[in-house]
Amino acid sequence: MTKEQAIAAIELVELLYDPTRSDDADTRAVVAATAARLGIRPIDAAITLSERHPHP
């Protein structure tokens, strides 16, 4: 993993876990662009993070 990929991964986690961030077209576009920097689809990132996040 490159430094740029590591930063993109951190940004993606922050985007997907931030409860104050709205689910609007702008946010979805940023999530898609960040996921693309990692070579993955946004849905794959969301599923992977969801599986690893402890559910209350």
Buried (B, 14 or more C-beta within 10 A) or exposed (E): EEEEEEEBBEBBBEBBEEEEBEEEEEBEEBBEEBBEBBEBEBEEBBEEEEEEEEEE
